[in-house]
């Protein structure tokens, strides 16, 4: 019996908590305002639709984990289903996901801070740069946040969300909920869904723990269902409060919960919201840095990118070379956001492009690999169709992710040819 099998400790209740912790992150503090900015009151429809559509994603990835509990998630599923070309492409998309996303969420954290403490645009970008470098240093040094710290962050995020809902529901205006601002139409619902899907990224991470479930065949599916329901209700309530109170109309639509908290608790409420937002976003950045740096290291070991990036730090155990790569690309992305004055909403859509293409690959792997019966056969297809539909609402910034995937194919073909010539 392996060490992993000896440590089967995750029960149904633990699994629900783990799923929620994986999905809930700093992004939820930003997305309700951005979605409402795009679609107004129609954004509530987008939240409800995506809450329902999230179940096929979670189901598909959890079932894939049951047939292959190795670490790697969608990267592993894609390689198993379609070979190294698509697998490496997914690895590149994860790299783009973090390199575009880290500066985007860091800027959002700076925007939350600026609502409590006035900051110039330059100061917000400087703050974002400090966050990126700090996360890189922590990961390079091999420092890992304990499970207790991560849990406390999630509790703080859930706490501020529940407090915002509880204190703001009585100020919800039916006029705000029913009035559709000029220029908002059905297309805006799709665009807001392309933003909102950020809030559901994370379901692909939990399947890596399949080997630690006491009863995986029973508890994984039950925990998926209950976590989807709980998160869907929480997110929908947040959307109603954000739109109904008009909180998204202040703070540049970036910091709606600072608006809600300050309206009840004054400046101290805004400061509290800013602190929670910065800590939660930093924690999310750290988690993705840690995971994707290891994935990039694995990618390099399998010739998906140059071998140099497989190097690690023998003293700390960190994937030092891949951390350096991610940091350099993230800083370049931050500079591009500054030079071209790219809005946070647009930068979030660019990251959604990488995430959605990754989900398309994972869902396609589910269609190909899963042997299901009855109506369950439809769920991987529903996951795939949902991801494809959302992709068309991302806009021109999807080209960044498409180009990334195509470059990975070219690189893989080049490496394959070199290996063939050397044999």
C-alpha positions in Angstrom: 0.0 0.0 0.0 1.4 3.4 -1.0 1.9 6.3 1.3 -0.9 8.2 -0.6 -3.3 5.3 0.0 -2.4 5.2 3.7 -3.5 8.9 4.1 -7.1 8.7 2.8 -8.5 11.3 5.1 -10.9 13.5 2.9 -14.5 12.9 3.7 -17.6 14.4 2.1 -17.6 17.5 4.4 -13.9 18.1 3.8 -14.4 17.7 0.1 -17.2 20.4 0.0 -14.9 22.8 1.9 -11.9 22.0 -0.4 -14.0 22.7 -3.5 -15.2 26.0 -2.1 -11.7 27.0 -1.1 -10.4 26.1 -4.5 -13.1 28.1 -6.4 -13.5 31.1 -4.1 -10.6 33.5 -4.5 -9.8 37.2 -4.7 -11.4 37.4 -8.1 -15.0 37.2 -6.7 -14.3 40.6 -5.0 -13.8 42.2 -8.4 -16.0 40.3 -10.9 -19.5 41.3 -9.8 -18.6 45.0 -10.5 -17.0 44.3 -13.8 -19.9 42.1 -15.0 -22.4 44.7 -14.0 -20.4 47.3 -15.8 -20.7 45.3 -19.0 -24.3 44.2 -18.7 -26.0 46.1 -16.0 -28.9 44.3 -14.4 -28.6 41.6 -17.2 -25.4 40.4 -15.5 -27.6 38.7 -12.9 -28.8 36.4 -15.7 -25.2 35.7 -16.6 -24.4 34.7 -13.0 -27.4 32.3 -12.9 -26.6 30.7 -16.2 -23.0 30.1 -15.3 -23.9 28.8 -11.9 -25.9 26.1 -13.7 -23.3 25.6 -16.3 -20.5 25.1 -13.8 -21.8 21.7 -12.7 -20.8 19.9 -16.0 -17.3 21.4 -15.7 -16.9 20.2 -12.1 -18.4 16.8 -12.9 -16.2 16.2 -16.0 -13.0 17.1 -14.3 -13.8 15.1 -11.1 -14.7 12.0 -13.2 -11.5 12.3 -15.2 -9.6 12.3 -11.9 -11.2 9.1 -10.9 -9.7 7.3 -13.9 -6.4 9.0 -13.6 -5.6 10.5 -10.1 -2.1 11.6 -11.1 -1.2 15.3 -10.5 -1.4 17.6 -13.5 -5.1 18.0 -13.9 -6.2 19.2 -17.4 -2.6 19.1 -18.6 -2.5 15.3 -17.9 -6.0 14.6 -19.2 -5.2 16.4 -22.5 -1.9 14.5 -23.0 -3.7 11.2 -22.2 -6.5 12.0 -24.7 -4.8 13.7 -27.5 -1.0 13.3 -27.2 1.9 15.6 -26.6 0.9 18.3 -29.1 -2.4 19.2 -27.4 -0.9 18.5 -23.9 2.0 20.9 -24.4 -0.5 23.4 -25.8 -2.5 23.3 -22.6 0.7 23.7 -20.6 1.5 26.9 -22.6 -2.1 28.1 -22.0 -1.6 27.7 -18.2 1.6 29.7 -18.5 -0.3 32.5 -20.4 -3.1 32.2 -17.8 -0.8 33.1 -15.0 1.4 35.6 -16.8 -1.6 37.6 -18.0 -3.6 37.0 -14.8 -1.1 37.9 -12.1 -0.7 41.5 -13.2 -4.5 41.8 -13.8 -5.5 40.7 -10.3 -2.6 42.7 -8.8 -3.9 45.8 -10.4 -7.4 45.0 -9.1 -5.9 44.7 -5.6 -4.3 48.1 -6.1 -7.6 49.5 -7.2 -9.3 48.2 -4.0 -6.5 49.8 -2.0 -6.9 53.1 -3.8 -10.6 53.2 -2.8 -9.5 53.3 0.8 -6.2 55.2 0.3 -6.2 57.5 -2.7 -3.5 56.3 -5.2 -2.5 57.6 -8.6 -2.5 55.3 -11.6 1.3 55.0 -11.4 1.1 54.1 -7.7 -1.4 51.4 -8.5 0.9 49.9 -11.1 3.9 50.2 -8.7 1.8 48.3 -6.1 1.0 45.6 -8.6 4.7 45.2 -9.5 5.6 44.8 -5.8 2.9 42.1 -5.4 4.3 40.2 -8.4 7.8 40.4 -7.2 6.8 39.4 -3.6 4.9 36.3 -4.8 7.9 35.4 -7.0 10.4 35.7 -4.1 8.1 33.7 -1.8 7.9 30.9 -4.3 11.6 31.0 -5.2 12.4 30.7 -1.5 10.2 27.7 -1.3 7.9 29.2 1.4 4.5 27.6 1.5 1.4 29.1 3.1 0.1 26.5 5.6 -3.4 25.0 5.2 -4.5 27.0 8.2 -3.4 30.3 6.6 -5.2 29.4 3.4 -8.3 28.5 5.3 -8.3 31.8 7.3 -8.1 33.7 4.0 -11.1 31.8 2.6 -13.0 32.5 5.9 -12.2 36.2 5.5 -13.4 36.3 1.9 -16.6 34.5 2.7 -17.1 36.6 5.8 -16.9 39.9 3.9 -19.1 38.6 1.2 -21.8 37.4 3.6 -21.5 40.7 5.6 -21.9 42.7 2.4 -25.0 40.7 1.4 -26.5 40.9 4.9 -26.0 44.6 5.4 -27.0 45.6 1.9 -30.0 43.6 1.0 -32.4 46.1 2.6 -30.9 48.8 0.3 -31.5 46.9 -2.9 -33.7 48.9 -5.3 -36.1 47.1 -7.5 -35.6 49.8 -10.1 -31.9 48.9 -10.4 -32.8 45.3 -10.8 -35.4 45.7 -13.5 -34.0 48.7 -15.4 -31.8 47.7 -18.4 -29.3 50.5 -19.2 -29.1 51.7 -22.8 -26.7 49.7 -24.9 -27.0 46.5 -22.9 -28.4 43.6 -24.9 -28.2 39.8 -25.1 -24.7 40.0 -26.4 -23.6 41.8 -23.2 -24.9 38.8 -21.2 -22.4 36.6 -23.1 -19.6 39.1 -22.5 -20.3 39.2 -18.8 -20.3 35.4 -18.7 -16.8 35.5 -20.3 -15.7 37.6 -17.3 -17.7 35.7 -14.7 -16.2 32.3 -15.7 -13.1 33.6 -13.8 -15.1 33.0 -10.6 -15.5 29.3 -11.4 -11.9 28.6 -12.4 -10.6 26.2 -9.7 -12.8 23.1 -10.2 -10.0 21.6 -12.3 -7.6 21.7 -9.3 -9.4 19.6 -6.7 -9.3 16.3 -8.8 -5.6 16.0 -8.0 -6.6 15.0 -4.5 -8.7 12.1 -5.7 -6.3 9.6 -4.1 -6.8 11.1 -0.7 -10.6 10.6 -0.5 -11.9 8.0 1.9 -14.6 7.0 -0.5 -13.9 8.8 -3.8 -16.6 7.2 -6.0 -19.3 8.3 -3.5 -18.0 11.5 -2.0 -16.4 13.3 -5.0 -19.7 13.5 -7.0 -21.7 14.4 -3.9 -19.2 17.1 -2.9 -19.3 18.5 -6.5 -23.1 18.9 -6.4 -23.3 20.5 -3.0 -20.4 22.9 -3.6 -21.8 24.0 -7.0 -25.2 24.7 -5.3 -23.7 26.6 -2.4 -21.3 28.7 -4.5 -24.0 29.3 -7.1 -26.4 30.7 -4.4 -23.6 32.9 -2.9 -22.5 34.3 -6.3 -26.1 35.0 -7.3 -26.8 36.8 -4.1 -23.6 38.9 -4.6 -24.7 39.8 -8.1 -28.1 40.9 -6.9 -26.6 43.1 -4.1 -24.0 44.6 -6.4 -26.6 45.6 -9.1 -29.5 46.3 -6.8 -27.6 48.8 -4.7 -25.8 50.4 -7.6 -22.4 49.7 -5.9 -20.8 48.9 -9.3 -21.3 52.5 -10.4 -18.7 53.7 -7.9 -15.0 52.9 -7.6 -14.6 52.4 -11.3 -16.6 49.1 -11.0 -13.5 47.4 -9.6 -14.2 47.6 -5.9 -18.0 47.1 -5.3 -17.5 45.6 -1.9 -15.5 48.6 -0.7 -18.5 50.7 -1.7 -20.9 48.4 0.1 -18.7 48.2 3.3 -18.0 52.0 3.4 -21.7 52.8 3.0 -22.4 50.8 6.2 -19.2 51.2 8.3 -17.7 54.3 6.8 -14.0 54.6 6.0 -13.1 51.7 8.2 -15.3 49.4 6.2 -13.5 50.4 3.0 -10.1 49.8 4.7 -11.3 46.4 5.9 -12.5 45.5 2.4 -9.2 46.6 0.9 -7.1 44.6 3.4 -9.2 41.4 2.7 -9.0 42.0 -1.0 -5.2 42.4 -1.1 -4.6 39.4 1.2 -7.1 37.2 -0.8 -5.7 38.2 -4.2 -2.1 37.7 -2.9 -3.0 34.3 -1.6 -4.6 33.4 -5.0 -1.6 34.6 -6.9 0.7 32.6 -4.6 -1.3 29.4 -5.1 -1.3 29.7 -8.9 2.4 30.6 -9.0 3.2 27.5 -7.0 1.0 25.2 -9.1 1.9 26.5 -12.5 5.6 26.8 -11.9 5.7 23.1 -11.1 3.6 22.4 -14.3 6.0 24.5 -16.4 8.9 22.6 -14.9 7.2 19.3 -15.9 6.5 20.8 -19.3 10.2 21.5 -19.7 11.1 18.0 -18.6 8.9 16.7 -21.4 10.4 19.0 -24.1 7.3 21.2 -24.1 9.5 24.2 -23.6 13.3 24.5 -23.4 15.0 22.1 -21.0 16.6 25.1 -19.1 13.2 25.8 -17.4 13.2 22.3 -15.8 15.9 23.5 -13.4 15.0 23.7 -9.7 16.6 25.0 -6.5 18.1 22.0 -4.6 17.9 23.8 -1.3 14.3 25.0 -1.4 12.8 22.5 -3.8 11.3 25.3 -5.8 11.0 25.3 -9.6 13.4 28.3 -9.8 13.8 28.6 -13.5 10.1 28.4 -14.3 9.4 30.9 -11.5 11.9 33.3 -13.2 10.1 32.7 -16.6 6.7 33.4 -15.1 7.8 36.5 -13.3 9.5 38.0 -16.4 6.5 37.4 -18.6 4.1 38.7 -15.9 6.2 41.9 -15.6 6.2 42.3 -19.4 2.4 41.9 -19.3 2.1 44.6 -16.6 4.2 46.9 -18.7 2.0 46.3 -21.8 -1.1 47.0 -19.6 0.5 50.4 -18.7 1.7 51.3 -22.2 -1.5 50.5 -24.0 -3.8 51.7 -21.1 -5.6 48.3 -21.1 -8.5 48.3 -18.7 -8.8 45.7 -16.0 -12.0 44.3 -17.7 -10.1 43.8 -20.9 -7.2 42.1 -19.1 -9.6 39.8 -17.3 -11.1 38.8 -20.7 -7.7 38.0 -22.0 -7.1 35.7 -19.1 -10.5 34.2 -19.6 -9.4 33.3 -23.1 -6.6 31.2 -21.8 -8.8 29.6 -19.2 -11.6 28.8 -21.6 -9.3 27.2 -24.2 -7.9 25.1 -21.4 -11.4 24.1 -20.4 -12.2 23.2 -24.0 -9.2 20.9 -24.0 -10.2 19.4 -20.7 -13.9 18.9 -21.7 -12.8 17.4 -25.0 -10.6 14.9 -23.0 -13.7 14.1 -21.0 -15.8 13.4 -24.1 -13.0 11.1 -25.3 -11.9 9.3 -22.2 -15.0 9.0 -19.9 -17.2 6.0 -20.2 -20.5 7.2 -18.8 -24.1 5.9 -18.8 -27.5 7.5 -19.2 -27.8 11.3 -19.0 -24.3 11.5 -17.5 -23.0 11.0 -21.1 -24.3 14.5 -21.9 -22.3 16.3 -19.1 -18.9 16.4 -20.8 -20.6 17.5 -24.0 -22.4 20.2 -22.0 -19.1 21.3 -20.5 -17.5 21.5 -24.0 -20.4 23.4 -25.6 -20.5 25.9 -22.7 -16.8 26.6 -23.0 -17.0 27.0 -26.8 -20.0 29.4 -26.6 -18.2 31.5 -24.0 -15.1 31.6 -26.2 -17.0 33.6 -28.9 -17.9 36.3 -26.4 -14.4 37.0 -25.2 -13.6 39.2 -28.2 -10.4 40.0 -30.0 -8.3 39.3 -27.0 -8.9 35.6 -27.5 -6.3 35.9 -30.2 -3.6 36.1 -27.6 -4.4 32.6 -26.3 -5.0 31.2 -29.8 -1.5 32.5 -30.8 0.0 31.0 -27.7 -1.5 27.6 -28.5 -0.3 27.8 -32.1 3.2 28.7 -31.0 3.2 25.7 -28.7 2.3 23.4 -31.7 5.1 24.9 -33.8 7.6 24.5 -31.0 6.5 20.9 -30.3 6.8 20.0 -34.0 10.3 21.6 -34.1 11.5 19.6 -31.1 10.0 16.4 -32.5 11.8 16.9 -35.7 15.1 17.6 -34.0 14.8 14.4 -31.9 14.0 12.4 -35.1 17.1 13.7 -36.9 19.3 12.9 -33.9 18.1 9.3 -33.7 
